[in-house]
Amino acid sequence: MESLRVIHLLGMKILKIMAILLLIVGLGSGAGAQTTRKDNENAKQAAIKKSVGEKSYTFTANQATPLGGGPIILNSIYDLRIKGDSVISFLPYYGRAYFDVGYNAADGGIKFTSTKFAYKSVEKTKGGWVITIKPTDVKNITSLILRVSQDGYASLYISCVNRDAITFDGYLE
């Protein structure tokens, strides 16, 4: 009977040791996952910083908010592409138009290509940018102000001559 008790106690000690080892291994692998996620975040932030610095990125809009209106979820792909020497906009427009605005489908959004524009990028202290683009060869667009976080989330404010301003939320690619 005494030998059974000894075997039982040894078995319990072995189980405790195994449980402690599993716990240590589990904690170690969790730390590795956090390190990998942090490394991925750092790599993404570095890529965004590089693309903003090189003026080569795409802002993809997933929500529009017209002046005086509520947010509108965008189900199609709308974007603003910055490619060094050009700005290409394919964005919808929701809001109020005042004068000199056509009513056909071609004039329904904020769609243009500009090769003559002023570009100013200011890095914020908390890691992010405020980018101001002022196209000079596009009728009725005064300025585009893009606020970009270091993680790539962005907000685009567009000021027009003959329409109410509109804001788009999305991300940089």
N, C-alpha and C positions, 0 to 999 in steps of 0.2 A: 504494500500500500504506500509505503514511504517512497519507493522508486517512482510510482505514478505521480506523486505530488512533486517530486523533483523535476520530472519530465514536463509536468504542467507549468511549473514556475519558469523553467528554461524556455518553454514555448512562448510564454507571455513576454519574457525579456526579449526574445528574438522578434516578436511582433512589434514591441515598442521601438526597438532599434530600427526595424524596417519602416515603421511609420515616420520616425524622425528623419531617416534618410530620404524618404519620398517627399516629405515636407521641404527639406533643404533643396532637393532637386527641383521641385515645383517652384519654389521662390526664385531659384537661379534662372530658370527658363522664363519666368515672368519678367525679370529684370532685363533679359536679353530682348524680349519682345518690345519693352518700353524703349530700349536703346535703339532698336531698329525703327520704331515709329518716329522717334525723335530725329534719327538720321534722315528718314524720308522727308520729314517736315523741313529740316535744314536744307536738303537738296532742292525741294520745291521752292523754298524762299530764295535760294541762290539763283535758280533758273528764272524766277520772276524778276529778280533784280537785274539779271543779265539782259533779259528781253526788253525791259523798260529802258535800260541804259543804251541798248542798241537800236531803240525805236522800232522794234520788230515784234509785234504781238497782236492778238485778237481779243477784243472784249466781246463776250457772248452774253446777250441780254436774256434774262428769264422772267423779268417783271418790268412793267411800265407803270409810271404814276404820273398822270397828267396834272397840270396845275389846277387845284380846286377839286380834284377827283380822287377816287380811291384807287388802290393798286389793281392792275390787270395782269394776270398770269399769262405769259406768252407760251403758246403751244408749238409754234414753229421756230425755226432757227433764224434769229436776227443777230447781226453783229456789226461791229466797227473794227476795221482792220487798219493797223498802222504798219506800213512797210517802208520805213526809211524816208523815201521821197514821195510817198503818196498816202492819202487817207481815203479809205473806201467805206462808205456807210450804207448799210442795208437794214434800216430800222423802221418800224411802223410809227404812225403818229395818231395819238388820241388827244383831242382837245379842241380848242376854239381857234378858228382861223379868221383873220380880219379883212384882208384885201389882197388882191393880186394872187389868189390861190386858185389853181385849176381844180376842176371837179372830176377829172378822169382818173383812171386807176394808176397811171404813171406818176401823178402828183400826190398820191394818197399817203405816202410815207416820207421818211427822211432818207432819201436815196441819192447819193452823189459820190463822185470821185474827185478829189482835190489833189493837185500837184503843187499848188502855191499856197502855203500856209505858214503861220508862225507857230512854233512848238516850244513850250517851256515846261520843264519838269523840275519840281522842287521836292526833295526828299524831306519827309517829316521826321521829327525827333523820335517818334514811337515806332519807326520802321514802316514806311509806306510812302506814297507819293501823291502829289497833286499835280496833274498834268493839264495844261491849258493849251488848246489848239484853236487857232483863229484862221479859218480858211478865207483867202481873199478872192478866190475864183469860183465861189459857190454863191448863188443868189439866195438871199434871205436867211442864211445861217450866220449868226454873229459869233458864237463861240461854243466850244465843247469843253467841259471841265470834267475830267476823269479823276476820281479819288480811288486809289488802289491801296489795299492793305498789304502787308508783307506776306500774307498767306494767299493772295491772289483774288480775294473778294473785292468787287469794285462797284462804284456808283457813277453813272454818267449823267451830267446835267447839260441839256442842250438849250441854248438861247437863240430864238429866231426873231426876225424883224416883223413878220406878219402872222405869227402864230403864238399862242401861249407857250411858255417854257414847258419842258417835259423832262422827267428823270427816269433813268433805266437802272435797274440793279442786276448784277450778274457776276461774272468772274473772268479773269484773264487766262488765256491759253498761250 
